Amino acid sequence: MREKLSTNLKNKGKIIIDVNGVGNGKVELDKDLINIEKRTRIENRREYIPNVIESSFALGVFCA
């Protein structure tokens, strides 16, 4: 959908988007108002998974 809108914006200089509750439901946007481009974003995540099972919460159950 966005790729098609981007192509129409480059070729025609404007796109028409459906917006509920605005006029007749169609809004026309010129290329001066909107820019659609494809970007690649790199995210680095570091996850920590402990390798020791903490058993202190279960000691009360077995000692009773």
ABEGO torsion letter per residue (X at the ends): XAAAAAAAAAAAGBBBBBBBGBEAGBBBBBAAABBBBBBBBBBBBBBBBBABBBAAAAAAAAAX
